[in-house]
Amino acid sequence: MQMIRRFHGAVAVAFAALALVLASPFAFAQAEWPAKPVRIIVPYTPGGFTDVTARIVAQRLQDRLKQPFTIDNKPGANGIVGTEALAKSAPDGYTFVLVIAAFSSSPSLYAKLPYDSRKDFMPVSLVGISPLVAAVNNDMPIKNAKELVAYAKANPGKISFGSSGNGAAAHLTTELFKSMTGVDMVHIPYKGTAGAMADLLGGRIQLLFDSASGIIPNGKAGKIRMIGISADQRLPAAPDVPTFIEQGFAGFTGSTWAGLLAPAGTPQEIVRKLSTEVAAVVRMEEVKKAFDELGIVPVGNTPAEFDAFIVGEMEKWGKVIREAKVKAE
């Protein structure tokens, strides 16, 4: 009997040692993260808001963490292609995706997605928020948001507004504005913002909400007229343009934003470490200056805070989509 007990004891010790051996490489990998290049998927084309934001942050992460942070552009289907690629990636802490506001509206826009927006990802950090700026073409007799509402009510259905596509942040923000003010305006969807901006400049549409980086340069050049910012404070890049809230439209905000997600199952230690590093990066003076020029408000929050933000965005834009009966293209 004593031999049996000794045998079982030896087996238990052996299994414990084996478990320690098997676990130690993984624990070591977490402690030493990153030990190799890290990939950030950008689900949009190079040069746009998402891509530029990702590259600004990735360069500083690379400098701080002493490993390459590479950008992998995977555009398609309003960000779904690149986001799906992350959902199918190994949860080892070496692949992330930078999503924008479309991530929170997609569950309400599409009957079926190739991933579960809540279960297949782990929020890391909200990098920054880019409030949308509204502009009209120079032929319009409109200088501010109240004049836009008055003109739209006097001319129902005669104002056309553009967006980069059905369900885009610009589209949903304008639909929210329509709902809050009771105006009747016609949506013209484009395949990207470039076409919408070209038609605003040419007078073929009258109104466009877009990211600050798209609107402000043309506004400052006098090619279009900026009439309001859909945020709770003015932007350093356009200090003379008032918010809609300042102009009497309480609670009206709309933005695109950029945030990092990891695949579900990624070690919490890695997620927390990257979240902390992102927060440090967006508070760097050179990054804040670059963000100011692009009209981006730096955030850098915790995984839990970013998760709560995503839930709020899904609820807010899901309601707009249902009430406006927005359909995906």
C-alpha positions in Angstrom: 0.0 0.0 0.0 2.9 2.3 0.8 4.4 1.6 -2.6 1.1 2.5 -4.3 0.9 5.8 -2.4 4.5 6.6 -3.4 3.7 5.7 -7.0 0.7 8.0 -7.1 2.7 10.7 -5.4 5.4 10.4 -8.0 2.8 10.5 -10.8 1.3 13.6 -9.4 4.6 15.3 -9.2 5.4 14.3 -12.7 2.1 15.7 -14.0 2.7 18.9 -12.1 6.2 19.2 -13.6 4.8 18.5 -17.1 2.1 21.1 -16.7 4.8 23.6 -15.6 6.9 22.8 -18.6 4.0 23.1 -21.0 2.8 26.3 -19.5 6.1 28.0 -19.0 6.8 28.9 -22.7 3.3 30.5 -23.0 3.9 32.4 -19.7 7.3 33.4 -20.9 5.9 34.6 -24.2 3.4 36.8 -22.4 6.1 38.2 -20.1 8.4 39.0 -23.1 5.7 40.3 -25.4 6.3 41.4 -28.1 9.1 39.0 -29.0 8.5 39.3 -32.8 6.7 41.6 -35.3 3.1 42.6 -34.5 0.6 43.0 -37.4 -2.2 45.6 -37.3 -4.9 44.9 -39.9 -6.4 48.0 -41.4 -9.7 47.0 -43.1 -9.6 50.0 -45.5 -7.4 51.2 -48.3 -4.1 53.1 -47.7 -4.2 56.8 -47.2 -7.6 57.2 -45.5 -8.4 58.1 -41.9 -8.0 54.6 -40.6 -4.8 53.9 -42.4 -3.2 57.2 -41.4 -4.2 56.8 -37.8 -2.9 53.2 -37.7 0.5 54.3 -39.1 0.9 57.2 -36.6 0.3 54.9 -33.7 2.2 51.9 -35.0 5.4 53.8 -35.5 5.4 55.0 -31.9 4.5 51.5 -30.6 7.4 50.2 -32.6 9.8 52.7 -31.1 8.6 52.0 -27.5 8.3 48.2 -27.7 11.4 47.5 -29.9 9.6 45.3 -32.4 8.1 46.1 -35.9 4.4 47.0 -35.9 3.4 46.4 -39.5 0.2 47.6 -41.3 -1.7 45.1 -43.4 -4.4 46.8 -45.5 -7.4 44.4 -46.2 -10.2 46.6 -47.6 -13.6 45.4 -48.6 -17.3 45.2 -47.7 -17.3 48.3 -45.4 -14.5 46.9 -43.3 -15.9 43.4 -42.9 -13.2 41.7 -44.9 -10.4 42.9 -42.7 -12.3 42.4 -39.5 -13.1 38.8 -40.4 -9.4 38.2 -41.0 -8.8 39.2 -37.4 -11.6 36.9 -36.1 -9.8 34.0 -37.9 -6.3 34.9 -36.6 -4.5 33.1 -33.8 -5.1 34.8 -30.4 -1.4 34.9 -29.6 -1.0 38.7 -29.3 0.6 39.3 -32.6 -2.4 40.3 -34.8 -4.8 43.1 -34.1 -7.3 45.2 -36.2 -8.0 48.9 -36.2 -11.8 49.3 -36.6 -13.8 52.5 -37.1 -17.4 53.4 -36.4 -18.7 51.0 -39.1 -17.9 48.2 -36.8 -20.6 49.3 -34.4 -23.2 49.8 -37.1 -22.6 46.7 -39.1 -24.6 44.3 -36.8 -27.7 46.4 -37.4 -27.0 47.0 -41.1 -26.4 43.4 -42.2 -28.6 40.4 -41.6 -25.6 38.2 -41.2 -21.9 38.8 -40.6 -19.1 36.3 -40.9 -18.2 36.9 -37.2 -19.9 37.7 -33.9 -19.2 41.4 -33.1 -19.4 40.8 -29.4 -18.0 37.3 -28.9 -15.1 37.0 -31.5 -13.1 40.1 -30.3 -11.5 41.6 -27.3 -11.5 45.4 -27.1 -8.0 46.8 -26.5 -8.2 50.6 -26.6 -10.1 53.4 -28.2 -7.3 55.3 -30.0 -9.2 58.5 -31.0 -12.4 60.0 -32.0 -12.8 62.1 -35.2 -16.0 64.3 -34.9 -17.7 64.9 -38.3 -17.8 68.4 -39.8 -20.7 69.6 -41.8 -20.2 71.7 -44.9 -22.4 73.1 -47.7 -21.3 74.2 -51.2 -20.7 77.9 -51.7 -23.9 78.4 -53.8 -26.1 77.7 -50.8 -27.5 80.7 -48.9 -26.5 79.0 -45.6 -23.9 80.1 -43.1 -24.8 78.0 -40.0 -26.8 75.1 -38.7 -29.9 77.0 -37.9 -30.0 78.4 -41.4 -29.6 74.9 -42.8 -32.7 73.7 -40.9 -34.7 76.8 -41.9 -33.8 76.3 -45.6 -34.5 72.6 -45.5 -37.9 73.1 -44.0 -38.7 75.8 -46.6 -37.5 73.5 -49.4 -38.4 69.9 -48.4 -36.6 67.3 -50.4 -34.5 69.8 -52.3 -31.3 69.4 -50.3 -29.2 66.4 -51.3 -26.5 65.2 -48.9 -23.7 62.8 -49.7 -21.9 60.1 -47.8 -19.3 57.4 -48.5 -22.1 54.8 -48.6 -25.2 53.5 -46.9 -24.6 53.1 -43.2 -21.4 55.0 -43.2 -20.8 57.3 -40.2 -21.6 60.4 -42.3 -24.8 58.9 -43.5 -26.0 57.9 -40.1 -25.0 61.2 -38.5 -27.0 63.1 -41.1 -30.0 60.7 -40.6 -29.8 61.5 -36.9 -29.8 65.2 -37.7 -32.8 64.8 -39.9 -34.6 62.9 -37.1 -33.8 65.5 -34.5 -34.8 68.5 -36.6 -37.6 67.0 -38.7 -36.2 68.1 -42.0 -36.6 66.2 -45.3 -33.3 65.8 -47.2 -32.3 63.3 -49.9 -29.3 60.9 -49.4 -26.9 60.3 -52.3 -24.5 57.4 -51.4 -21.1 57.2 -53.1 -18.4 54.6 -53.2 -16.1 56.5 -50.9 -15.8 60.1 -49.8 -13.8 61.3 -52.7 -16.8 61.2 -55.1 -19.1 62.9 -52.5 -16.6 65.7 -52.0 -16.2 66.2 -55.7 -19.9 66.6 -56.1 -20.1 69.0 -53.1 -17.4 71.2 -54.7 -19.2 71.0 -58.0 -22.6 71.9 -56.5 -24.3 68.6 -57.5 -25.0 67.9 -53.8 -25.6 70.6 -51.2 -24.5 69.1 -47.9 -21.8 66.7 -46.6 -20.8 65.5 -43.2 -17.3 64.1 -43.2 -14.2 63.6 -41.1 -12.3 66.8 -40.3 -9.4 65.7 -42.4 -11.6 65.6 -45.4 -13.6 68.8 -44.8 -11.3 71.3 -43.1 -8.7 71.8 -45.9 -11.4 72.6 -48.5 -13.2 74.8 -46.0 -10.1 76.8 -45.1 -9.4 77.1 -48.9 -12.8 78.7 -49.3 -14.0 76.0 -51.6 -16.9 75.0 -49.3 -18.5 76.5 -46.3 -18.2 74.8 -42.9 -21.3 75.2 -40.7 -20.8 73.0 -37.7 -19.0 70.3 -35.8 -20.9 67.3 -34.5 -19.0 67.2 -31.1 -19.2 68.6 -27.6 -16.3 70.9 -28.2 -14.6 72.7 -31.1 -11.6 71.3 -32.9 -8.1 72.9 -32.7 -7.9 72.4 -36.5 -10.9 74.7 -37.0 -11.4 76.8 -33.9 -13.7 79.2 -35.6 -16.3 76.6 -36.5 -18.9 76.1 -33.7 -20.4 72.8 -32.6 -24.0 72.0 -33.3 -24.5 72.0 -29.6 -23.4 75.6 -29.3 -25.8 76.4 -32.1 -28.8 75.1 -30.1 -28.9 71.4 -31.1 -28.5 69.8 -27.7 -27.0 66.3 -27.6 -26.2 66.2 -31.3 -22.9 64.4 -31.9 -21.6 62.1 -34.6 -18.2 60.9 -35.4 -16.0 58.2 -36.8 -13.4 56.7 -34.4 -10.5 54.3 -34.4 -10.0 51.5 -31.9 -7.9 48.4 -31.6 -9.4 44.9 -31.2 -7.7 41.6 -30.5 -9.1 38.1 -31.4 -11.1 36.5 -28.6 -8.9 34.4 -26.3 -5.8 36.7 -26.6 -4.0 36.7 -23.2 -5.4 39.4 -20.9 -1.8 40.4 -19.9 -1.0 41.2 -23.5 -4.3 43.1 -24.1 -3.7 45.2 -21.0 -0.1 45.9 -21.9 -1.0 47.1 -25.4 -3.8 49.2 -24.0 -1.4 50.9 -21.6 1.1 51.5 -24.4 -1.6 53.0 -26.7 -2.6 55.4 -24.0 1.0 56.5 -23.6 1.4 56.9 -27.3 -1.7 59.1 -27.9 -0.5 61.4 -25.1 2.8 62.1 -26.7 3.1 65.7 -27.9 4.1 64.8 -31.4 1.1 62.4 -31.7 -1.3 65.0 -30.2 -0.1 67.5 -32.8 -0.6 65.1 -35.7 -4.0 64.2 -34.4 -4.9 67.9 -34.0 -4.1 68.5 -37.6 -6.3 65.6 -38.6 -9.2 66.6 -36.4 -8.8 63.6 -34.1 -9.4 63.8 -30.4 -6.9 61.3 -28.7 -8.4 58.9 -26.1 -6.4 55.8 -25.2 -8.6 54.1 -22.7 -8.8 50.7 -21.0 -10.3 47.5 -22.5 -13.3 47.8 -20.3 -13.9 51.4 -21.2 -13.6 50.7 -24.9 -16.0 47.8 -24.6 -18.6 50.1 -22.9 -18.0 52.6 -25.7 -18.7 50.0 -28.4 -21.9 48.9 -26.7 -23.1 52.5 -26.5 -22.3 53.1 -30.2 -24.1 49.9 -31.2 -27.2 51.0 -29.4 -27.1 54.6 -30.6 -26.6 53.8 -34.3 -28.8 50.7 -34.3 -31.7 52.9 -33.3 -30.9 55.4 -36.1 -30.7 52.6 -38.6 -34.0 51.0 -37.6 -35.9 54.3 -37.5 -34.5 55.6 -40.8 -34.9 52.1 -42.3 -31.3 52.2 -43.6 -30.3 49.2 -45.7 -26.8 48.0 -46.5 -25.7 48.3 -50.1 
